[in-house]
Amino acid sequence: MNKQQWLQIIEIIGGFALLQGAVGILHEFTGWLGWGLIERIGFLDGHEIYGSITLIVLAIAVFAAVESQKKT
């Protein structure tokens, strides 16, 4: 696999993290969409909102890192 393909895979992982973070926040505030992974992680019981925010921040960092690598 070349560098471009690896960057695309990493972007997909970042998109998945962003989606799961958004679903987690939506579920915490509205109760909708209970299919996210954050609700199923045992040690985050009571702290799901923090886990969701962390996933969103992680996704933004991944997107920034991929963009910086695409320029080189």
HELIX and SHEET records of a PDB file:
HELIX    1   1 LYS A    3  THR A   30  1                                  28    
HELIX    2   2 ILE A   38  ARG A   40  5                                   3    
HELIX    3   3 GLY A   42  LEU A   44  5                                   3    
HELIX    4   4 GLU A   48  LYS A   71  1                                  24    
END                                                                             
